[in-house]
Amino acid sequence: MSTITPNPIQQSQQKILTINQRINDAANTIISEYTSIVALAPVSGKDRTTTATETYEIECHATSIVRAIEDLLMVSRSLKESWILGQVAFSFQMNDGHA
């Protein structure tokens, strides 16, 4: 039974696409959650129960923002590790047409 090993160029391109998708997903999450927080921010004319409920919602949105930022930090760390190990230079050279 033979296994087919993926082409290194295809692996690099797939890795780049995955990283770009993670960045886009995190950015979209940050924007949408921040928008939700801003929409809930006005307090005037609300009773205490509504204010308490919305405060909890704001905390949940803030937690989602923190998770998205942590994911961006993991992407950054992954890129740094790949660069240090010499895996990124080849990928970027392929995209520039130098390799």
N, C-alpha and C positions, 0 to 999 in steps of 0.2 A: 504494500500500500504506500504510494508515494504522496508526499505532501508538497503542495506548491508554495514556494516562498514568495511573498509579495516583493515587488520591485521597490528598492529604496526610495526612488523618486516618488512613486505612488504613496508610499508610507509617509514621506515628508509632506506631500500635498494634503493627504488626509489629516495629518496632525495639524497643519495650518488651518484647514477648514474647521476642525473641531475647536481649536483655540478661538478662532474668529466667532464661531457660534456661541461659545461660552461667554465671550466678552459682550456680544450683542444681547444675549439673554440677561446678563447681569445689568447692563446699562438700561434695558427696557424695564426691568424690575425696579431699579432705583428710581427711574422717572415716574413710573405709575404709582409706586408706593408714596413717593414724595407728594405727588399730585393729590392723592387721597388724604394725606395728612393736612395739606393746605386747605382742602375742602372742609375738613372737620374742625379746623382751628377756631373759627369764630365762636365766641361763647355768649355773646349778648342775647338776652331774651330766652335763654334755655334754663330749664329747671335742673336741680341737682342730679336727678336720676339720669337724664339725658346727657349731662356733662360727664358723669362718671362712666357711662357706657361708651361715650365717644373717646374719653381718655384711655380706656382699655383698648379700643380700636386703634388709636394712635400708637400705643405701645406695641401692638401687634405689627403695624406697618413699619415702625422703626426697627423691630426685630428682623423683618424681612429685608430691610435696607442693609442692616449689619451683615446678614448672611450673604447677600449679593456682593458686598464689598469684600468679605472674606474669600469668596470665590475668585474675585479679581486678584486678590493677593496670592491665592494658590496658583493662578495662571501666571502671574509675574514670577513667582518662585520657580515654577516649572520651566519657564523660558530662560531664566538665569542659569538653572542647572543644565539645561540643554546647551546653552551657549558655552558654559564652562567646560562641558564634556566634548565640545566641538561638533555637536549635532546640528546647531542652528545655522552656522556659516554655510554649510552645504545647501541647506534648504533655501536660504535667501539668494545664494548665487544662482540656483536653478531658476528662481523667479525672475532674476535680472537677466538671464540668458548668458551668464559668464561661464558656467560650467559645461 
